[in-house]
Amino acid sequence: MKNTGGGVIISILGKELMVACPEEERAALVAAARELDQRMREIQDGGKVIGGERVAVMAALNLSNELLQLRRHASRLPDGLEGRLAVLTDKIEAVLHE
């Protein structure tokens, strides 16, 4: 993955793509591209899905499902840092009292 003047060249399943991206977001884009490439390779290597387009759709579905689960979990937490710390403190105290 290479930085260029106007964006980043990423590689997904051996295919290079030029993606326009602000300088401050390039590291995150490269990390996302690596994660996607890894996920797609795992699906492809599993041998149950044939074709790059289908592999991409399956990877997108898996990532979307994970994102939705994280959002559902996050919505159950109280707003703000204090609420999150309180939840973690309660969990730690419960384990220590067992």
Residue frames relative to the residue before (quaternion, step in Angstrom):
aa qw qx qy qz dx dy dz
M 1.0000 0.0000 0.0000 0.0000 0.00 0.00 0.00
K 0.0844 -0.8299 0.5510 -0.0238 3.53 -0.64 1.20
N 0.3741 -0.6841 0.5783 0.2400 3.53 -1.18 0.68
T 0.0552 -0.7613 0.6446 0.0430 3.54 -1.09 0.77
G 0.7456 -0.4154 0.2682 0.4467 3.58 -1.22 0.10
G 0.8058 0.2971 -0.1497 0.4899 3.58 0.87 -0.89
G 0.8251 -0.0444 0.0443 0.5615 3.57 1.16 -0.12
V 0.5517 -0.5851 0.4835 0.3457 3.51 -1.23 -0.60
I 0.2740 -0.7081 0.6200 0.1978 3.55 -1.11 0.72
I 0.0703 -0.7992 0.5969 0.0023 3.57 -0.64 1.16
S 0.2725 -0.7502 0.5797 0.1639 3.54 -1.25 0.43
I 0.0099 -0.7769 0.6279 -0.0454 3.54 -0.78 1.13
L 0.8323 -0.1023 0.0065 0.5448 3.57 -0.59 1.19
G 0.7390 -0.4454 0.2195 0.4553 3.55 0.94 0.94
K 0.6351 0.4929 -0.3403 0.4877 3.60 1.24 0.04
E 0.3055 -0.7653 0.5419 0.1650 3.54 -0.82 1.02
L 0.0693 -0.7805 0.6213 -0.0007 3.53 -1.06 0.90
M 0.2957 -0.7191 0.5985 0.1932 3.56 -1.05 0.80
V 0.0429 -0.8002 0.5978 -0.0224 3.56 -0.73 1.10
A 0.3649 -0.7140 0.5558 0.2193 3.56 -0.77 1.06
C 0.1302 0.7981 -0.5674 0.1556 3.53 -0.84 0.97
P 0.4840 -0.6452 0.4924 0.3270 3.61 -0.95 0.79
E 0.6608 -0.5451 0.3564 0.3731 3.56 -1.12 0.74
E 0.7110 0.4825 -0.2740 0.4319 3.59 0.84 -0.96
E 0.7066 0.4382 -0.2626 0.4897 3.62 1.22 -0.27
R 0.4392 0.7426 -0.4313 0.2641 3.60 1.26 -0.13
A 0.6467 0.5173 -0.3372 0.4477 3.62 0.88 -0.83
A 0.6601 0.4977 -0.3072 0.4713 3.59 0.97 -0.82
L 0.6326 0.5281 -0.3285 0.4616 3.59 1.03 -0.76
V 0.6535 0.5071 -0.3112 0.4679 3.57 0.93 -0.89
A 0.6478 0.5085 -0.3167 0.4707 3.59 0.97 -0.83
A 0.6517 0.5080 -0.3118 0.4690 3.59 0.97 -0.82
A 0.6496 0.5143 -0.3157 0.4624 3.58 0.98 -0.82
R 0.6429 0.5123 -0.3247 0.4678 3.59 0.98 -0.77
E 0.6451 0.5144 -0.3163 0.4682 3.58 0.97 -0.86
L 0.6621 0.5007 -0.3031 0.4680 3.58 0.91 -0.90
D 0.6411 0.5215 -0.3203 0.4631 3.58 0.93 -0.88
Q 0.6591 0.5078 -0.3065 0.4625 3.58 0.92 -0.89
R 0.6606 0.5082 -0.3035 0.4618 3.58 0.91 -0.92
M 0.6732 0.4946 -0.2981 0.4619 3.56 0.93 -0.89
R 0.6380 0.5181 -0.3267 0.4668 3.58 1.02 -0.74
E 0.6267 0.5305 -0.3354 0.4619 3.60 1.01 -0.76
I 0.6594 0.4922 -0.3035 0.4805 3.58 0.95 -0.86
Q 0.6606 0.5101 -0.2972 0.4637 3.56 0.93 -0.94
D 0.6848 0.4866 -0.2826 0.4631 3.59 0.92 -0.90
G 0.5761 0.5954 -0.3688 0.4214 3.58 1.20 -0.49
G 0.3607 -0.7978 0.4216 0.2360 3.54 1.27 -0.43
K 0.5722 0.6120 -0.3877 0.3845 3.61 1.21 -0.02
V 0.7346 0.3108 -0.1872 0.5734 3.57 1.24 -0.44
I 0.1351 -0.8034 0.5789 0.0357 3.54 -0.76 1.09
G 0.7442 0.3693 -0.2995 0.4692 3.56 -0.98 0.89
G 0.5413 -0.6683 0.4214 0.2878 3.52 -0.89 1.01
E 0.6524 0.5214 -0.3193 0.4478 3.55 0.99 -0.82
R 0.6659 0.4903 -0.2966 0.4778 3.59 0.97 -0.84
V 0.6107 0.5353 -0.3421 0.4727 3.57 1.06 -0.76
A 0.6545 0.5138 -0.3090 0.4606 3.59 0.94 -0.89
V 0.6538 0.5067 -0.3149 0.4655 3.59 0.94 -0.86
M 0.6599 0.4981 -0.3148 0.4663 3.60 0.92 -0.85
A 0.6413 0.5082 -0.3258 0.4735 3.61 0.96 -0.80
A 0.6493 0.5137 -0.3112 0.4666 3.59 0.97 -0.86
L 0.6508 0.5085 -0.3165 0.4667 3.59 0.96 -0.80
N 0.6552 0.5085 -0.3127 0.4630 3.58 0.94 -0.86
L 0.6772 0.4815 -0.2907 0.4744 3.58 0.91 -0.89
S 0.6364 0.5218 -0.3274 0.4642 3.60 1.01 -0.77
N 0.6354 0.5257 -0.3236 0.4638 3.56 1.00 -0.82
E 0.6556 0.5027 -0.3102 0.4703 3.59 0.93 -0.87
L 0.6412 0.5237 -0.3202 0.4604 3.58 0.98 -0.84
L 0.6658 0.4983 -0.3062 0.4634 3.59 0.89 -0.89
Q 0.6360 0.5177 -0.3303 0.4673 3.60 1.01 -0.76
L 0.6513 0.5067 -0.3128 0.4704 3.58 0.97 -0.83
R 0.6510 0.5096 -0.3182 0.4640 3.58 0.98 -0.81
R 0.6389 0.5168 -0.3281 0.4659 3.59 0.98 -0.82
H 0.6600 0.5008 -0.3034 0.4706 3.55 0.95 -0.89
A 0.6705 0.5013 -0.2991 0.4580 3.59 0.91 -0.89
S 0.6473 0.5274 -0.3348 0.4367 3.60 1.02 -0.68
R 0.6297 0.5291 -0.3354 0.4593 3.58 1.21 -0.38
L 0.6070 0.5476 -0.3594 0.4501 3.58 1.23 -0.30
P 0.5471 -0.5975 0.4589 0.3648 3.59 -1.08 0.62
D 0.5628 -0.6032 0.4453 0.3481 3.55 -1.16 0.59
G 0.7934 0.3466 -0.2483 0.4345 3.52 -1.20 0.56
L 0.6485 -0.5460 0.3883 0.3613 3.50 -1.27 0.49
E 0.6297 0.5495 -0.3447 0.4274 3.60 0.95 -0.79
G 0.6588 0.5082 -0.3069 0.4621 3.57 0.97 -0.81
R 0.6525 0.5112 -0.3087 0.4664 3.57 0.97 -0.82
L 0.6501 0.5073 -0.3097 0.4733 3.55 1.01 -0.84
A 0.6286 0.5349 -0.3336 0.4555 3.58 1.02 -0.75
V 0.6390 0.5179 -0.3214 0.4692 3.58 0.97 -0.83
L 0.6758 0.4860 -0.2925 0.4707 3.59 0.88 -0.93
T 0.6380 0.5256 -0.3255 0.4591 3.58 0.98 -0.80
D 0.6421 0.5210 -0.3182 0.4638 3.59 0.96 -0.85
K 0.6568 0.5084 -0.3120 0.4613 3.59 0.94 -0.83
I 0.6505 0.5079 -0.3108 0.4714 3.58 0.96 -0.88
E 0.6665 0.4983 -0.3051 0.4630 3.58 0.88 -0.88
A 0.6373 0.5276 -0.3351 0.4509 3.59 0.98 -0.75
V 0.6549 0.4964 -0.3092 0.4786 3.58 0.99 -0.81
L 0.6731 0.5041 -0.3015 0.4494 3.60 0.93 -0.85
H 0.6819 0.4881 -0.2841 0.4649 3.60 1.10 -0.62
E 0.5534 0.6227 -0.3969 0.3853 3.61 1.23 -0.21
